Amino acid sequence: MERALFLIFALTAIVAAFNVVLRRHPLQSALALLVVLGALTGLYILLGAYFLAVIQVVIYAGAILVLFLFVIMLLNLRAEEARLERRPLLRWLAIPFAALLGVEIISLVRLFEENPIPSGTSVGVTESIGRELFTTYLLPFELTSILILIALLGAVVLARREGR
Amino acid sequence: MTTIPISWYLAVAAVLFTIGTVTVFVKRNAIVMLLGIELMLNAANLTLVTFSSYFRELAGQIMVFFVMVVAAAEAAVGLAIVVLLFRHRETLNVDEAQLLKL
C-alpha cells in the first residue's frame, strides 16, 4: 500500500517535471510545476512530515506559484513565443550532460541502498516543529522576518514606476 | 508492513534536480528559468525531508522551512526584476539582456 502510493506520487512528480521543461508556453510549465508540488506533498506525508506538507501547499502552491502565474498572465507572452529563437546545438548538448549529471547523482544515491525509512515516524508534527522553531532556532526564525521584509521592499522599489 | 528504502526517495529527488537544471540551461525565457530553480529547490527539500525522517531528527525539516522562506523572497524579487526587464526591453529572452556582459 505504502509502496503503491510512493510509486504513484513519484511517477506523477517526474512526469510533471518533464512537462515543465518540454512545454512551450510558460503557463503550461507553471501548471506542471503545480502538479510536481502536489505530488511532493504526498511524498512528505508518506515521510511523516505533516507540517511541511501543509506548508508546501500553502506557501509553494498557494503563494509562490500563484505569483508566477500572476506575472505570466500580466505580461501576456503570446507574441513573445515566436521571438524566442531556438538554439538546437545547446539543446542537443543538454541531453547527454543531463544524463551524465543524473547518473552521477544516482550513483551517489546507491550508497544508501537497502536502508528503509523507519515506518511510523512522526517527527514532523506541528507541535515538535513549533517547539524547535521557537527555542533552538529562534534567532534564524526572527531573521527570516527581516529577510521577507527586505524582499518585500526590494520588490516594491524595483516595480515602482520611476520619475512620475 | 512494507517500508520504502531511503534510496527511492533520493532517486526521485535526483531526477527532479536534474530536470530542474536542464530547465535552467535549455530555456531562454526568464520566468521558466525561475520555475526550474524552484524545481531544484524542491528536489533539495525532498532530500532534506528524507534524511530528517531517516535519522528521526527535526533539523532537516526546520531547514526546509527556511528554504521555503528564501524561495518566497527569491521569487518576489526575481519576478519584480522580470517585470522590470519586460517593461524596458519588451522581451523575456535572457540572451537579449546582456548589457552587463563584457
Interface residues (C-beta under 8 A of the other chain):
Chain A: M1 E2 R3 F6 A10 A13 I14 A17 F18 V20 V21 P26 S29 A30 L33 V36 L37 L40 L43 Y44 L46 L47 G48 A49 F51 L52 I55 Q56 I59 Y60 A63 I64 L65 L67 F68 V71 I72 L74 L75 L77 E80 R83 L84 E85 R87 L90 R91 A94 A98 L101 G102 I105 I106 L108 V109 R110 F112 E113 E114 N115 P116 I117 P118 S119 T121 V123 G124 S128 I129 E132 L133 Y137 P140 T144 L147 I148 I150 A151 L152 G154 A155 L158 A159
Chain B: M1 T2 T3 I4 P5 I6 S7 W8 Y9 L10 A11 V12 A14 V15 L16 F17 T18 I19 G20 T21 V22 T23 F25 V26 K27 R28 N29 I31 V32 L34 L35 G36 E38 L39 N42 N45 L46 V49 T50 S52 S53 Y54 R56 E57 L58 A59 Q61 I62 V64 F65 F66 M68 V69 V70 A71 A72 A73 E74 A75 A76 V77 L79 A80 I81 V82 V83 L84 F86 T91 L92 N93 D95
